[in-house]
Amino acid sequence: MKKSLILVLVLGLALAIAACSGAKKNAATTAITAAEEAYNAAKADIAMYLPDDAKTIEDAIASAKASFEQKDFTGALAAVKDIPAKITELGAAVTAKKEELTNGWTELSGAMPATLEAIKTKIDGLMKVKKLPAGMTKEQLEGAKGGYDEM
């Protein structure tokens, strides 16, 4: 009777451990899949505008997969648990970076015509002088004017 009771307790404990392990495995699988899906949906923009953050996320997913392969389901879950929230945060950062770059481009493209006109004026002025600045040849100046005229 005593042996049977001990055997039942050991078997029950083994089943409980297996059930916990199965639950952790399922949770880790779900978390890794969710992290990969969230990252894949935003990967192109994150990689383009925030490459360091993209690398961090890719490393975390790789680490989770390695832990999972080693049957460290708790470690795998810990490696990816914050990734979906991080990707949401990065969505706002990507939007801000796009806006920053767009504003920079708008500013640059607005200033470019005036800059090009100043260059043209300088070239035209140099073409009229009899003595060019030191180190400048007539051929260089004509090459610059030809390059400007091609634009």
Disulfide bonds with the S-S distance in Angstrom:
none
